[in-house]
């Protein structure tokens, strides 16, 4: 039976199969939830130096010196400043990293994460 083919047609994808029982195919919609983002906040205190805050913003948040200085001044004048917006896991990790780094260097810097 060389060259003979069986009369079976296969769809290239299961999504493209023809419904042979006469049922109506419906398309299901997926609900996509927006990922909740968290603000990483630096809080002002009387002991952490401005230079240290700028350095931390550059090191952990990849801010330019100009951006870091602007955020530091916001912290100094308003009492807090937003370092960035992240998913919950990333925000919490950054808070832990910065807090540990500050404590190792004797700085009482307070960093928190809160929902946007």
BAFI-3210 file (N, C-alpha, C; in Angstrom, 3 decimals, decimal comma, padded with zeros to 6 digits):
// residues 116
n [1|2|3|4|5|6|7|8|9|10|11|12|13|14|15|16|17|18|19|20|21|22|23|24|25|26|27|28|29|30|31|32|33|34|35|36|37|38|39|40|41|42|43|44|45|46|47|48|49|50|51|52|53|54|55|56|57|58|59|60|61|62|63|64|65|66|67|68|69|70|71|72|73|74|75|76|77|78|79|80|81|82|83|84|85|86|87|88|89|90|91|92|93|94|95|96|97|98|99|100|101|102|103|104|105|106|107|108|109|110|111|112|113|114|115|116]
n.u [000,830|001,756|002,091|-000,556|-003,115|-004,733|-008,060|-008,014|-008,134|-006,078|-006,042|-003,859|-003,519|-004,871|-006,672|-007,760|-009,398|-012,163|-015,470|-017,217|-019,554|-021,606|-021,839|-021,696|-018,843|-017,351|-015,605|-013,443|-012,965|-010,127|-009,493|-007,427|-005,633|-004,504|-001,230|-000,503|001,262|004,026|005,189|008,449|009,520|011,542|012,303|012,609|015,183|017,083|019,758|020,884|023,030|022,798|024,393|024,794|022,205|021,851|023,873|022,912|020,516|021,543|023,073|021,311|018,927|019,525|019,645|020,429|022,945|021,773|018,979|018,904|019,703|017,582|015,455|016,427|016,346|013,619|012,904|014,141|012,797|010,004|009,711|009,550|010,271|009,793|011,393|010,980|008,693|007,495|006,907|005,390|007,175|009,716|009,858|009,807|012,167|014,076|013,709|014,610|017,307|018,399|017,919|019,481|022,034|022,274|022,197|024,516|026,360|025,948|023,794|020,582|018,609|015,304|013,324|010,489|007,839|004,882|001,503|000,643]
n.v [-001,191|001,290|004,774|005,153|006,779|007,194|008,109|010,123|013,183|015,419|018,047|020,858|021,974|021,531|023,519|024,258|022,302|020,907|020,936|018,108|017,052|018,791|020,596|023,810|025,718|027,556|030,468|030,835|033,414|034,775|035,928|038,436|039,449|042,549|042,975|043,636|046,394|047,519|050,221|051,179|052,712|055,257|056,510|059,518|060,307|061,446|060,714|059,127|059,721|062,080|061,555|058,809|057,842|058,624|057,071|054,457|054,461|054,595|052,248|050,023|050,563|051,402|054,081|057,189|059,592|062,101|061,495|060,035|061,994|063,789|062,201|061,802|064,431|064,808|062,968|064,174|066,669|066,090|063,973|061,391|059,274|057,903|055,141|053,333|051,318|048,063|044,486|042,604|040,675|041,477|044,084|043,596|042,146|044,072|045,904|044,347|043,897|046,526|047,429|045,623|046,227|048,900|048,621|047,127|049,064|050,814|052,578|053,936|053,757|053,686|051,671|050,851|048,811|049,335|048,880|050,206]
n.w [000,000|-000,862|-000,844|-000,296|001,502|004,602|005,328|007,362|008,926|010,626|012,859|013,030|015,470|018,746|019,400|017,014|016,101|014,424|015,505|015,592|016,563|016,468|018,505|020,038|020,106|022,653|023,559|026,206|028,526|030,051|033,248|034,157|036,781|037,991|039,037|042,335|043,441|045,433|047,403|048,165|050,932|052,325|055,491|057,345|059,699|062,565|062,522|060,439|057,781|055,070|052,879|053,123|052,629|049,938|048,757|049,317|047,866|045,294|045,188|045,846|044,536|042,067|041,236|039,649|040,600|040,709|040,760|043,163|044,996|044,770|045,780|048,377|049,368|049,369|051,332|053,505|053,699|053,624|055,304|054,439|051,594|048,327|047,107|045,089|043,053|043,380|042,993|045,650|046,813|045,835|046,858|049,654|049,908|049,175|051,272|053,452|052,666|052,548|055,161|056,675|055,633|056,446|059,267|059,728|059,296|061,300|061,080|061,719|059,776|058,539|056,607|054,732|053,282|051,510|050,318|047,100]
ca.u [000,000|002,612|001,479|-001,957|-003,338|-005,988|-008,927|-008,075|-007,570|-005,694|-005,841|-002,495|-003,542|-006,128|-007,582|-008,327|-010,192|-013,554|-016,400|-017,973|-020,797|-022,598|-021,889|-021,154|-017,622|-017,327|-014,273|-013,408|-012,143|-009,291|-009,417|-006,056|-005,607|-003,355|-000,345|-000,451|002,631|004,350|006,145|009,513|009,629|012,614|011,769|013,607|015,597|018,070|021,105|021,395|023,531|022,242|025,307|024,519|020,925|022,117|024,658|022,033|019,600|022,313|023,537|020,242|017,787|020,098|019,310|021,567|023,240|020,770|017,716|019,079|019,732|016,207|014,688|016,949|015,813|012,203|012,887|014,554|011,800|008,637|009,716|009,640|010,452|009,570|012,571|010,537|007,505|007,885|006,000|005,538|008,400|010,892|009,855|010,207|013,592|014,856|013,631|015,516|018,689|018,809|017,926|020,682|023,195|022,341|022,529|025,934|027,158|025,579|022,794|019,239|017,700|014,065|012,795|009,302|007,113|003,433|000,780|000,494]
ca.v [000,000|002,453|006,002|005,240|007,535|006,919|009,271|010,795|014,526|015,863|019,491|021,182|022,384|021,129|024,662|024,460|021,142|021,168|020,230|017,242|016,612|019,831|021,461|025,149|025,962|028,896|030,930|031,248|034,583|034,672|037,157|038,728|040,445|043,435|042,670|044,725|046,874|048,060|051,319|051,070|054,046|055,609|057,441|060,435|060,222|062,485|060,177|058,609|060,851|062,262|060,881|057,372|057,607|058,729|055,902|053,294|054,558|054,271|050,855|049,026|050,916|051,762|055,471|058,048|060,458|063,170|060,923|059,687|063,250|064,307|061,380|062,099|065,730|064,579|062,310|065,172|067,730|065,580|062,921|060,086|059,346|056,629|054,686|052,625|050,467|046,695|043,450|042,455|039,937|042,308|045,196|043,084|041,790|045,319|046,426|043,543|044,142|047,883|047,500|044,897|047,006|050,086|048,198|046,729|050,285|051,636|053,593|053,517|054,006|052,904|051,458|050,002|048,575|049,390|048,813|051,458]
ca.w [000,000|-000,972|-001,303|000,094|002,738|005,274|005,258|008,656|008,942|011,956|012,944|013,436|016,871|019,366|019,416|015,685|015,712|014,098|016,378|014,696|017,186|016,314|019,674|019,827|020,861|023,234|023,943|027,606|028,794|031,241|034,035|034,540|037,850|037,996|040,148|043,306|043,597|046,750|047,457|049,161|051,520|053,262|056,486|057,880|061,100|062,875|062,621|059,165|056,987|053,732|051,946|053,215|051,952|048,500|048,379|049,364|046,724|044,090|045,255|045,892|043,691|040,767|040,921|039,343|041,749|040,692|041,249|044,577|045,754|044,766|046,727|049,719|049,785|049,659|052,650|054,493|053,845|053,835|056,322|053,767|050,142|047,640|046,366|043,896|043,096|043,069|043,474|047,105|047,149|045,557|047,824|050,972|049,831|049,199|052,639|054,283|052,262|052,942|056,620|057,132|055,228|057,318|060,643|059,732|059,260|062,442|060,726|062,114|058,644|058,544|055,264|054,798|052,038|051,712|049,037|046,348]
c.u [000,866|001,837|000,016|-002,071|-004,660|-006,803|-009,068|-007,410|-007,278|-005,495|-004,433|-002,419|-004,872|-007,149|-008,312|-009,153|-011,613|-014,422|-017,328|-019,294|-021,897|-022,722|-021,248|-019,917|-017,664|-015,904|-014,327|-012,498|-011,365|-009,310|-007,971|-006,106|-004,343|-002,527|-000,280|001,003|002,794|005,395|007,192|009,774|010,836|012,019|012,910|013,932|016,711|019,517|021,691|021,814|022,877|023,085|025,059|023,228|021,121|022,863|023,794|021,058|020,301|022,672|022,404|019,079|018,220|019,660|020,582|021,812|022,201|019,433|017,785|019,067|018,327|015,337|015,123|016,410|014,322|012,049|013,162|013,456|010,402|008,561|009,756|009,853|010,292|010,802|012,172|009,272|007,884|006,766|006,291|006,855|009,649|010,983|010,326|011,679|014,459|014,856|014,609|016,979|019,191|018,895|019,164|021,947|023,371|022,764|023,999|026,849|026,752|024,567|021,397|018,177|016,481|013,502|011,606|008,732|005,625|002,739|000,619|-000,891]
c.v [001,243|003,651|006,141|006,029|007,116|008,192|010,012|012,155|014,926|017,374|019,755|021,554|021,945|022,266|024,832|023,258|021,562|020,350|019,409|016,776|017,664|020,742|022,804|025,318|027,392|029,233|031,393|032,456|034,357|036,003|037,323|039,808|041,276|043,122|043,876|045,120|047,538|049,150|050,978|052,491|054,161|056,644|058,278|060,103|061,251|062,002|059,678|059,788|060,889|061,528|059,374|057,028|057,647|057,490|054,637|053,300|054,211|052,783|049,840|049,301|051,433|053,153|056,212|058,927|061,582|062,670|060,637|060,936|063,848|063,531|061,685|063,432|065,637|063,931|063,344|066,212|067,232|064,496|061,514|060,322|057,969|056,288|053,953|051,831|049,079|045,735|043,251|041,768|040,780|043,447|044,726|042,704|043,035|045,942|045,668|043,824|045,498|048,000|046,801|045,691|048,216|049,703|047,810|047,945|051,278|052,735|053,091|053,735|053,083|052,889|050,520|049,798|048,636|049,382|050,182|052,022]
c.w [000,000|-001,467|-000,925|001,385|003,331|005,279|006,572|008,533|010,380|011,893|013,427|014,911|017,479|019,399|018,083|015,218|015,398|015,026|015,498|015,288|017,071|017,523|019,342|020,703|021,390|023,639|025,393|027,755|030,075|031,950|034,486|035,599|037,737|039,235|041,068|043,514|044,956|046,619|048,512|049,640|052,441|054,204|057,069|059,338|061,306|062,819|061,313|058,294|055,602|052,694|051,936|052,468|050,434|048,013|048,333|048,181|045,411|044,050|045,120|044,935|042,319|040,295|040,519|040,571|041,849|041,236|042,740|045,451|045,848|045,772|048,161|050,228|050,103|051,036|053,740|054,749|054,177|054,906|055,748|052,286|049,546|046,807|045,090|044,139|042,608|043,440|044,955|047,488|046,948|046,562|049,195|051,003|049,894|050,595|053,535|053,960|052,760|054,460|057,184|056,838|056,150|058,731|060,753|059,777|060,336|062,147|061,090|061,013|058,703|057,124|055,400|053,397|052,352|050,350|048,415|046,511]
res [x|x|x|x|x|x|x|x|x|x|x|x|x|x|x|x|x|x|x|x|x|x|x|x|x|x|x|x|x|x|x|x|x|x|x|x|x|x|x|x|x|x|x|x|x|x|x|x|x|x|x|x|x|x|x|x|x|x|x|x|x|x|x|x|x|x|x|x|x|x|x|x|x|x|x|x|x|x|x|x|x|x|x|x|x|x|x|x|x|x|x|x|x|x|x|x|x|x|x|x|x|x|x|x|x|x|x|x|x|x|x|x|x|x|x|x]
***
